[in-house]
Amino acid sequence: MGSLFRSEEMTLAQLFLQSEAAYACVSELGELGLVQFRDLNPDVNAFQRKFVNEVRRCDEMERKLRFLEKEIKKAGIPIVDTGENPDAPPPREMIDLEATFEKLENEMKEVNTNQEALKRNFLELTELKHILRKTQSFFEEMQDPALAEESHSLLLGDEERGGQPMRLGFVAGVINRERLPMFERMLWRACRGNVFLRQTEIETPLEDPVTGDQVHKCVFIIFFQGDQLKSRVKKICEGFRATLYPCPETPAERREMAIGVMTRIEDLQTVLNQTQDHRHRVLVSAAKNIRVWFIKARKIKAIYHTLNLFNLDVTQKCLIAECWCPVADLERIQLALRRGTEHSGSSVPSILNRMTTKQSPPTYHKTNKFTSAFQALVDSYGVASYSEVNPGPFTIITFPFLFAVMFGDAGHGLIMALFGLWMVWREKQLMNQRKDDGTWSIFFGGRYIILLMGCFSIYTGFIYNDFFSKSLNIFGSSWHMANISDEEIKNNEMLELDPNVTAIYTPGSPYPFGLDPIWNMAENKITFLNSFKMKMSVTLGVIQMTFGICLSLSNYRFFKDPVSMFSVFIPQLLFLMCIFGYMVFIVFFKWIVYDASISYKAPSLLITMINMFLFKFPDSQDDYMYSGQKGFQIFLVLMAVACVPCMLFIKPFFEWRAHKSGKRTVRVNGATEDTAVIMDQDEGEMPPPPPEGVSGHKEEEEFDIGELLIYQSIHTIEFCLGCISHTASYLRLWALSLAHAQLSEVLWSMVLHIGLGFQGWVGAVVTTLVFPAFAVLTIAILLVMEGLSAFLHALRLHWVEFQSKFYKGEGHQFVPFSFEALMEDHN
């Protein structure tokens, strides 16, 4: 709880690693995941660093692995993921991995090239087979005298028709089916109709050797006369990417060629099958190890990338690094360095030296799978400053509770809780699905939030006595109708129940838990619930804001800032309590003191608060809620007004006084100079350089009292106006709760109530037909859309109304060098 309430205590450390042991030590630190390295070469180009060649080799290995992975997925082979997490291989094993990947890549490229060539030959022979088969029928048709006369009349001029019949030339080939209509038109226009085209479609689609797609093609044969037309026809075929094949003129030659083509196709099919089997065996073997290979290559690359952040000493035999690490884990880091030194065989131990720094360390909160989701909600607003109070632990309870106040329905909460419980129960099985779908990843990552939101919604649903918009009479209503006759009930559509009549309402025996179910039938239900939920929302808001101000006291005490404690915390708390705390007091006072018998005497809460600030009070003493109300309210208003100049002037005065006496406190990123120093060192040692992107200078600019007054006045005005606007903002709890209840009631009355209104088997049939629509609309509108709306409003209440009272969120996240995080990012 300590590290979650505040950041872990961090220290800046310096590492001295022998060159031969640096790789193994960094590998052990990567497995540990508790060290964030700083870049000691910010001005050195990435291509000029010491281990840039090793990083390039790792990039090349990853490229080859991605090529193999693409081929494996293309072949439809499942990639085996055994969950194995091998250690980073030693540098000498990198050469073996490179050789293995090079061999596999070359083998796959050679197999792919051969397979593509074989498929191309197979495609050509298949197309030639279809041409020989189809052209045979074309030539048989040409033996028909009528058809021959027609073709000659089309191809010969008038002057040639009376002479001897001329011999026609022809070409045959195949073309894509979608290009055939344009191909025909171009032939007709370019050859002026002096060609004769016959075509037919190949029934079975053919496989493209390059893409592997199925392509529909057509066989065609073109008859023409003369070399000029022949040349023109061939150019058109080339332009439309039609493939031409030699076709013998005599039937005997065509039959002989067809037999030879069939023989070659059978032989080629055998070779193709053997090639495919060999390729499949290679890919299956690679699929068993490719995940492990990826992990090894990425770990090697991460290690060398980290080593590029280090500096070399003068002797070029030692690497120097600087890193942030938790103080509580220094012993584990030392053990990791010792293991790395032993694995490397180095005789010189690695040295870890803590350093002094004026910089604010990174913020590190230890979380688990339950708390990480809630911490992510806080970090989305801003990472906590170092050692600042973390709202995360409190968000675990307050966030789902405020969500449930807006979402309060026990039935809807039950569905949400069961969904969250299912994700938690099947956590390990669903973990893999989380990597593939972005939407599913969001729901799965917030499974514990959904579970708690559902559980709290069940609780608030019983408080509101709301179960799918209907009330449950579990304990029996406290209202009775003993003195009302049945005839009076039948003759009157509306009856007024007077709580002052003992026969109707039993004093001192309210409904044991939640609202009485009779309010679900009451005509003034909305009026009563509006009053109840509005006051409850303001009460919850004032309580949470007061708690936020109290948490600021913890920050002031931790950072040893007594000035802010007396000039900021106390005036802010008094201001809030004198106005809004008193308003909450009046709410409870009216609930307790004014019962049904004297409720008509109860003054209006709004009028009371307005008259309090206008100093308008009743003339009669009987109109006061309690004795001494007038003086007490005047005292509260004056106290609230007096708090404003206290917040405005006291802190600048003490700052000015400290500056005059030369003892002004210098602050570094929210921490005093004393707390920023992590560890004392010898005075002669120089401080380390600041981290990349962070200035190392103290805030020692010239003191300006005017600027400080302006700054303090802005914060004072922001707090005073914020108390009013933030209190009003909590009314969203009432508004969304009312909206959710009304939507649920409308959905019940307009959908499911239709089926329940029928009797007998007709009602059963109609209800069966209507219920799926009711279920779908309930999940889509009331759970998903309304749930998302309540989620966002609860998030806003935490970010703005709650956290603004004590939380700055100006820190930077602790991002350790971790192989586990690296693998998750790649996945």
LODRENZA-580238 format. One record per residue (C-alpha): x, z, y. Coordinates in steps of 0.001 Angstrom, whole numbers. Layout:
BEGIN
x  z  y
X  Z  Y
...
This chain:
BEGIN
x  z  y
0  0  0
2906  741  2329
4298  -2776  2349
769  -4170  2767
-49  -1850  5667
3206  -2811  7387
5846  -5379  6638
8603  -4502  4188
11733  -3228  5898
14016  -6258  6187
17730  -6563  6763
20071  -9383  7668
22834  -9661  5093
26008  -11684  4775
27100  -13111  1428
30656  -13976  437
30608  -16198  -2656
33557  -17778  -4438
33240  -21562  -4599
33120  -21616  -8418
30478  -18831  -8500
28296  -19983  -5591
26118  -22315  -7705
25343  -19684  -10352
24694  -16962  -7758
22275  -19117  -5766
20550  -20034  -9030
20006  -16353  -9855
18728  -15678  -6330
16312  -18592  -6683
14919  -17106  -9888
14573  -13742  -8116
12858  -15193  -5003
13705  -12383  -2556
16197  -14013  -170
15567  -16241  2845
18741  -18101  3850
19610  -19059  7403
21148  -22385  8313
24691  -21724  9517
25281  -25433  10257
22409  -26338  12603
24518  -28871  14516
25833  -30675  11419
24048  -33853  10394
22346  -33747  7004
24548  -36640  5812
27762  -34864  6776
27348  -31663  4804
29522  -30646  1896
27093  -31149  -986
25279  -34231  314
26531  -36350  -2615
25117  -33887  -5142
21772  -33937  -3329
21764  -37743  -3484
22473  -37635  -7208
19527  -35285  -7656
17322  -37647  -5647
18380  -40463  -7935
17557  -38377  -11001
14117  -37606  -9599
13556  -41309  -8913
14357  -42168  -12528
12080  -39394  -13773
9249  -40645  -11565
9766  -44134  -13023
9526  -42726  -16557
6464  -40651  -15627
4769  -43741  -14222
5453  -45674  -17430
4180  -42780  -19564
929  -42549  -17595
579  -46345  -17656
824  -46256  -21452
-1841  -43536  -21623
457  -41030  -23332
-343  -37358  -22589
2499  -35423  -20973
3199  -32195  -22832
3287  -29110  -20602
4431  -26176  -22708
4734  -23858  -19707
8468  -23547  -20324
10519  -22621  -17258
14180  -23314  -18036
16978  -21898  -15935
18884  -24175  -13619
21489  -25995  -15734
25168  -25535  -14895
26817  -28270  -12795
28581  -29822  -15808
25206  -30396  -17497
24162  -32497  -14526
26401  -35312  -15797
24674  -35233  -19200
21254  -35343  -17555
22298  -38288  -15405
23548  -40145  -18464
20324  -39429  -20379
18122  -40581  -17509
20282  -43670  -16933
20051  -44604  -20601
16278  -44128  -20706
15749  -46072  -17481
17898  -49003  -18602
16248  -49024  -22022
12771  -48990  -20490
13648  -51719  -18003
15118  -53863  -20782
12088  -53281  -23009
9726  -54042  -20107
11629  -57237  -19292
11595  -58390  -22914
7970  -57439  -23338
7012  -59274  -20168
8882  -62389  -21337
7247  -62183  -24768
3824  -61744  -23220
4445  -64696  -20937
5401  -66859  -23919
2408  -65552  -25841
140  -66401  -22907
1573  -69926  -22680
1134  -70528  -26389
-2402  -69111  -26298
-3303  -71364  -23374
-1747  -74358  -25179
-3789  -73498  -28287
-6988  -73531  -26263
-5977  -76792  -24549
-5367  -78536  -27866
-8668  -77237  -29196
-10719  -78130  -26120
-9100  -81517  -25392
-9848  -82622  -28930
-13559  -82428  -28115
-12917  -84240  -24817
-11238  -87153  -26583
-13960  -87291  -29186
-16497  -87624  -26396
-14415  -90443  -24895
-14991  -92463  -28093
-18642  -92835  -26993
-18942  -96382  -25495
-21480  -95339  -22877
-19258  -92525  -21637
-16187  -94788  -21724
-18010  -97397  -19649
-19045  -94709  -17162
-15495  -93439  -16771
-14098  -96979  -16366
-16713  -97779  -13748
-15707  -94682  -11832
-11976  -95372  -12036
-11748  -99218  -11675
-12464  -101412  -8657
-14848  -104382  -8620
-12073  -106889  -8928
-10703  -105235  -12068
-13946  -104717  -14002
-14120  -108294  -15316
-10630  -108212  -16833
-9108  -106339  -19736
-9767  -102542  -19889
-6812  -100636  -18435
-5084  -97678  -20045
-5796  -94312  -18322
-3331  -91474  -17856
-4284  -87819  -18083
-2969  -84282  -17546
-4286  -81067  -19134
-3878  -77460  -18150
-5538  -74126  -17371
-6634  -72560  -14079
-8201  -69255  -12999
-11970  -69402  -13183
-12548  -68337  -9571
-10344  -71185  -8268
-12089  -73941  -10207
-14843  -74906  -7662
-12310  -75346  -4844
-10020  -77185  -7256
-12753  -79717  -8078
-13616  -80349  -4424
-9966  -80829  -3484
-9452  -83328  -6341
-12508  -85328  -5285
-11508  -85465  -1620
-7791  -86072  -2098
-8230  -88766  -4764
-11322  -90309  -3159
-13283  -89902  -6376
-10814  -91967  -8461
-10274  -89234  -11044
-12378  -88002  -13938
-12340  -84208  -14530
-13630  -82387  -17573
-13416  -78585  -17856
-14635  -75758  -20057
-14222  -71998  -19950
-12064  -70024  -22382
-14425  -67506  -23984
-12001  -64603  -24376
-10157  -63264  -21294
-6361  -63497  -21318
-3909  -60718  -20428
-1719  -61180  -17392
1907  -60487  -18483
2880  -58850  -15180
-99  -56668  -14236
-1701  -56303  -17669
-5132  -57182  -16227
-7666  -59306  -18102
-8009  -62748  -16470
-10719  -65365  -17082
-9391  -68936  -17196
-10699  -72451  -17742
-9213  -75480  -19575
-9340  -78798  -17724
-8281  -82388  -18367
-7978  -84982  -15586
-8023  -88736  -16214
-6553  -91043  -13596
-5000  -94477  -13134
-1567  -95139  -11729
1521  -93155  -10837
384  -92478  -7283
-2729  -90636  -8436
-685  -88866  -11081
1704  -87495  -8445
-1186  -86449  -6204
-2999  -84686  -9056
130  -82752  -10045
682  -81575  -6459
-2914  -80344  -6251
-2488  -78502  -9565
680  -76887  -8277
-1062  -75820  -5065
-3867  -74108  -6973
-1372  -72461  -9369
-2771  -74300  -12344
-509  -74434  -15394
-19  -77895  -16940
834  -78350  -20605
1909  -81438  -22610
-914  -82820  -24706
-339  -85648  -27290
-2590  -88663  -27120
-3231  -89198  -30841
-5318  -86810  -32963
-2637  -86557  -35620
-2  -85435  -33125
-2423  -82902  -31619
-3180  -81440  -35058
514  -81214  -35883
1264  -79503  -32564
-1662  -77082  -33039
-309  -76034  -36439
3118  -75383  -34916
1599  -73427  -32029
-401  -71194  -34400
2735  -70456  -36427
4694  -69521  -33306
1823  -67313  -32065
1800  -65361  -35333
5569  -64854  -35199
5406  -63868  -31537
2581  -61400  -32205
4742  -59680  -34830
7622  -59368  -32385
5275  -58088  -29670
3889  -55398  -31966
7389  -54249  -32880
8400  -54170  -29208
5280  -52200  -28298
5920  -49704  -31102
9506  -49197  -29970
8399  -48727  -26348
5735  -46247  -27415
8242  -44209  -29452
10641  -44025  -26498
7881  -42932  -24101
6462  -40343  -26530
9927  -38843  -26895
10354  -38769  -23105
6874  -37287  -22562
7847  -34200  -24592
10726  -33362  -22251
9876  -34895  -18874
8335  -31702  -17432
11439  -29702  -18353
13656  -32461  -16936
11708  -32413  -13670
12125  -28637  -13384
15870  -28851  -14037
16404  -31703  -11555
14405  -29958  -8827
16208  -26661  -9338
19597  -28370  -9135
18539  -30173  -5965
17214  -26942  -4410
20476  -25144  -5170
22656  -27815  -3578
20293  -28077  -630
20675  -24320  -130
24446  -24506  -497
24444  -26988  2389
23238  -24122  4605
26437  -22144  3917
29748  -22107  5762
33222  -22494  4284
35891  -19988  5187
39294  -20979  6462
40844  -21119  2974
38069  -23464  1719
37702  -21215  -1351
34812  -19015  -258
31283  -19806  899
29689  -17597  3556
25912  -17270  3841
23480  -15229  5913
20055  -14249  4654
17064  -12019  5262
16080  -9771  2379
13958  -6640  1809
15905  -3385  1948
14001  -2030  -1053
15207  -4952  -3210
18900  -4890  -2267
19834  -3434  -5648
18014  -6238  -7504
19788  -8794  -5318
23141  -7172  -6114
22369  -7375  -9840
21441  -11054  -9492
24737  -11768  -7736
26596  -9901  -10481
24867  -11950  -13186
25683  -15173  -11375
29345  -14209  -11087
29496  -13375  -14803
27849  -16666  -15817
30282  -18667  -13720
33299  -16882  -15281
34705  -15978  -11863
36962  -12949  -11671
36243  -12279  -7980
32921  -10461  -7392
30384  -11666  -4825
30019  -9469  -1754
26766  -8533  18
27268  -7016  3466
24417  -5781  5655
24629  -6861  9300
23426  -5652  12673
20998  -7884  14543
18845  -7768  17659
16459  -10377  16274
13037  -9579  14904
13144  -10032  11119
10564  -12129  9260
7361  -10460  8124
7032  -9838  4405
3939  -8353  2778
4021  -7882  -974
774  -9234  -2376
-704  -9919  -5779
-3330  -12398  -6972
-6092  -10107  -5658
-4745  -9312  -2183
-3088  -12694  -1508
-6387  -14431  -670
-7355  -11776  1903
-3839  -11817  3369
-4143  -15597  3741
-7239  -15086  5914
-5219  -12867  8253
-2154  -15141  8280
-4348  -18115  9207
-4890  -16420  12576
-1230  -15492  12987
1518  -13833  10999
1904  -10159  11868
4811  -9198  14062
7534  -7286  12255
6372  -3721  11400
3020  -4311  13113
-115  -2908  11455
-1441  -5505  9022
-5249  -5993  9023
-5071  -7302  5437
-5877  -4060  3547
-8919  -3384  5718
-10098  -6991  5475
-10495  -6526  1714
-13498  -4287  2417
-14757  -5217  5891
-14756  -9004  5426
-17047  -9208  2363
-19200  -6403  3816
-19838  -8207  7118
-20469  -11386  5157
-23035  -9539  3048
-24779  -8140  6143
-25486  -11748  7180
-26122  -13015  3649
-28062  -10009  2324
-30103  -11173  -640
-29638  -9531  -4030
-30646  -12665  -5952
-28326  -15001  -4083
-25568  -12386  -4189
-25988  -12113  -7960
-25460  -15860  -8393
-22367  -15766  -6167
-20958  -12708  -7954
-21460  -14317  -11370
-19688  -17467  -10175
-16740  -15428  -8887
-16681  -13319  -12061
-16615  -16486  -14190
-13583  -17799  -12281
-11808  -14449  -12618
-12673  -14157  -16328
-11413  -17671  -17143
-8525  -17506  -14728
-5826  -18785  -17073
-7898  -21667  -18457
-8961  -22787  -14976
-5458  -22548  -13505
-4537  -26107  -14518
-7736  -27575  -13056
-6863  -25982  -9721
-3916  -28360  -9329
-5906  -31579  -9528
-8846  -31132  -7145
-8501  -29985  -3552
-12064  -28643  -3239
-11819  -26785  -6518
-8458  -25373  -5418
-10117  -23782  -2370
-12855  -22115  -4432
-10471  -20990  -7156
-7964  -19577  -4694
-10714  -17445  -3139
-12266  -16315  -6426
-11783  -12611  -5667
-13230  -13068  -2177
-16295  -14785  -3683
-16661  -12010  -6256
-16587  -9262  -3618
-18865  -11184  -1257
-21385  -11505  -4085
-21159  -7796  -5006
-21600  -6665  -1400
-24491  -9118  -970
-26237  -7479  -3920
-25779  -4101  -2199
-27119  -5266  1181
-29886  -7157  -638
-31121  -3862  -2067
-30771  -2271  1372
-33004  -5025  2832
-35083  -4977  -397
-34695  -8750  -557
-34510  -10566  -3901
-35049  -14304  -3474
-37132  -13413  -367
-39306  -11004  -2394
-39275  -7194  -2373
-38881  -5059  -5490
-41081  -1962  -5832
-38604  13  -7932
-39315  3568  -6769
-42920  3172  -5637
-43998  2735  -2016
-44372  5740  277
-47502  4151  1788
-50901  4669  159
-54451  3479  726
-56350  6365  -863
-58888  6747  1952
-59584  3001  2272
-62412  1653  133
-62261  -1564  -1853
-65115  -2999  200
-63183  -2386  3407
-60157  -4126  1944
-62252  -7183  966
-64016  -7444  4327
-60869  -7176  6458
-58017  -9670  6393
-55760  -7187  8188
-55596  -3430  7912
-53593  -1105  10121
-51805  1688  8305
-51278  4743  10497
-48212  6797  9420
-49711  9854  11090
-52472  9989  8452
-51235  12024  5504
-53387  10123  3022
-51690  6878  4050
-48079  8004  4507
-46458  11098  3059
-44155  12649  5687
-40644  13542  4515
-40710  11235  1506
-39289  7892  2556
-38405  5135  129
-35298  6438  -1730
-33043  3401  -1211
-33462  519  1218
-36613  -712  2924
-40042  149  1634
-41476  -2890  -220
-44712  -2701  1786
-42866  -4213  4763
-42700  -7507  2860
-46505  -7819  3274
-46683  -6458  6819
-47678  -8730  9704
-45136  -7010  11979
-42345  -7414  9426
-40235  -9635  11691
-40613  -7268  14648
-39576  -4258  12585
-36632  -6027  10891
-35429  -7475  14188
-35250  -4012  15728
-33611  -2513  12651
-31005  -5261  12104
-30196  -5615  15801
-29367  -1932  16164
-27516  -1929  12862
-25390  -4911  14000
-24396  -3242  17264
-23598  -6  15426
-21367  -1764  12908
-19647  -3684  15709
-18865  -582  17757
-17561  1206  14652
-15247  -1686  13752
-13972  -2126  17316
-13323  1626  17572
-11394  1487  14330
-9344  -1425  15710
-8431  595  18829
-7441  3544  16614
-5122  1241  14642
-3346  374  17914
-2382  4074  18119
-509  3627  14830
1479  775  16377
2348  2790  19504
3485  5759  17430
5570  3603  15096
7318  1778  17949
7761  5080  19867
5801  3908  22898
4199  7047  24400
3469  5276  27686
1126  2799  25994
-332  5626  23969
-1522  7479  27077
-2046  4571  29471
-3647  2048  27080
-5005  3669  23916
-6742  6701  25438
-8383  4810  28379
-9525  2009  26071
-11038  4440  23580
-12759  6427  26341
-14108  3269  27980
-15572  2026  24715
-17022  5398  23738
-18493  6207  27169
-20562  3023  27195
-21073  1564  23742
-20399  4716  21767
-23088  6426  23821
-25441  3519  23122
-24948  4011  19382
-25522  7738  19881
-28883  7006  21552
-29873  4748  18648
-29320  7494  16091
-30787  10121  18398
-34045  8164  18666
-34162  7622  14897
-33696  11335  14215
-35703  13016  16995
-38680  10697  17506
-40913  10601  14453
-44225  8757  14032
-46232  11423  15837
-44274  11159  19109
-42840  7659  18808
-44963  6534  21766
-42841  8814  23997
-39536  7215  22952
-37890  5437  25896
-36595  1883  25637
-32931  1670  24688
-32293  -1302  26963
-34035  283  29963
-32131  3530  29396
-28754  1750  29444
-29638  -280  32556
-30868  2803  34435
-27704  4636  33377
-25515  2203  35337
-27978  1972  38240
-28211  5796  38423
-31999  5600  38179
-33495  8500  36282
-37064  9690  35517
-38733  12068  37925
-40339  14183  35218
-38218  16332  32971
-40467  15445  30034
-39317  11814  30209
-35732  12730  29321
-34625  12481  25690
-32617  15696  25899
-31760  18302  28456
-28817  17497  30685
-29190  13759  30085
-28900  12848  33744
-25646  14700  34360
-24142  13601  31073
-24879  9922  31726
-23440  10117  35252
-20323  11738  33810
-19966  8940  31193
-20294  6167  33788
-17736  7807  36088
-15400  8356  33145
-15678  4689  32126
-15017  3546  35697
-12023  5921  35964
-10512  4416  32814
-10152  1015  34491
-7521  2031  37111
-5767  4088  34427
-5355  983  32282
-4372  -1031  35332
-1784  1137  37112
-311  3843  34860
1780  1612  32606
3230  -544  35461
4051  2680  37329
6045  4094  34414
7777  733  33905
8733  650  37591
9914  4243  37455
12005  3571  34345
13532  540  36030
14459  2581  39079
16150  5199  36926
17972  2496  34936
16335  3463  31636
13903  631  31231
13251  -146  27574
14253  -3627  26490
11873  -5183  23984
12646  -7792  21371
9596  -9498  19861
7371  -6415  20048
9990  -3900  18819
12222  -1704  20927
15956  -2241  20940
16434  823  18767
14004  -324  16100
15355  -3886  16159
18786  -2698  15073
18621  -2541  11329
21914  -880  10607
24777  491  12655
28136  -1208  12342
31507  -715  13914
31386  -1223  17660
34164  -3758  17485
32213  -6185  15316
30529  -9120  16975
26797  -9562  16388
25808  -12448  14140
24453  -15664  15567
20692  -15808  16021
18590  -17655  13460
17769  -21281  13991
15034  -21830  16526
15055  -18183  17794
16707  -17081  20991
19055  -14174  20725
18846  -13056  24367
17140  -9849  25373
14370  -9842  27911
16574  -8652  30797
15133  -10867  33517
14733  -9528  37032
12068  -6792  37304
9011  -7866  39317
6348  -5207  39877
3893  -7813  41171
4173  -9899  38033
3752  -6809  35871
617  -5795  37783
-861  -9266  37346
-89  -9167  33627
-1645  -5712  33244
-4710  -6644  35286
-5340  -9672  33069
-5237  -7486  29974
-7446  -4841  31591
-10091  -7357  32653
-9900  -9026  29241
-10507  -5713  27467
-13350  -4542  29726
-15225  -7839  29594
-14294  -8200  25924
-15990  -4921  25057
-19259  -6311  26414
-18941  -9804  24945
-17618  -8577  21607
-20452  -6071  21232
-22931  -8869  21934
-21029  -11086  19493
-21823  -8679  16659
-25486  -9592  17126
-24661  -12634  15010
-24981  -10244  12064
-28649  -9832  12928
-29238  -13498  13764
-27761  -14921  10562
-29408  -12271  8421
-32784  -13178  9921
-32118  -16910  9492
-31094  -16487  5857
-34168  -14391  5045
-36526  -16858  6719
-34965  -19883  5011
-35242  -18139  1670
-38898  -17300  2317
-39704  -20868  3406
-38022  -22299  311
-39986  -19950  -1948
-43361  -20608  -326
-42962  -24400  -21
-41379  -25127  -3404
-41662  -22535  -6158
-44948  -21061  -4913
-46632  -24417  -5599
-46028  -24076  -9345
-46889  -20383  -9427
-50214  -21126  -7737
-51630  -22886  -10816
-53055  -21113  -13852
-52635  -21705  -17588
-50659  -24570  -19094
-50965  -26590  -15886
-49062  -23873  -14034
-46390  -23814  -16751
-45897  -27601  -16505
-45839  -27668  -12703
-43472  -24694  -12523
-41137  -26376  -15025
-41089  -29512  -12863
-40692  -27649  -9556
-38074  -25097  -10632
-35108  -27583  -10825
-35790  -28626  -7231
-35979  -24957  -6205
-32697  -24201  -7992
-30856  -27176  -6467
-32082  -26423  -2941
-31235  -22727  -3354
-27662  -23484  -4379
-27112  -26321  -1887
-28716  -24763  1192
-28851  -21000  766
-25642  -20471  -1203
-23300  -23250  -102
-24380  -24061  3468
-25594  -20605  4486
-22697  -19019  2608
-20190  -21174  4489
-21862  -20331  7800
-21762  -16585  7099
-18145  -16906  5916
-17047  -18559  9176
-18915  -16040  11341
-17404  -13118  9420
-13977  -14717  9869
-14524  -15021  13617
-15595  -11364  13885
-12325  -10318  12234
-10061  -12652  14167
-11509  -12127  17651
-13558  -8934  17822
-11560  -6740  15403
-7953  -7919  15388
-7740  -8434  19170
-7823  -4651  19623
-4467  -4029  17942
-3028  -7206  16384
-652  -9599  18137
215  -11892  15234
3421  -13218  16833
5713  -12869  13825
7162  -15487  11488
6613  -15582  7748
9261  -14534  5244
9884  -17700  3205
12330  -16807  429
14321  -19270  -1621
12218  -19231  -4774
12078  -21626  -7711
8547  -20441  -8492
7268  -21413  -5035
9166  -24701  -5304
7414  -25599  -8566
4008  -24667  -7151
4559  -26918  -4128
5479  -29863  -6358
2487  -29257  -8605
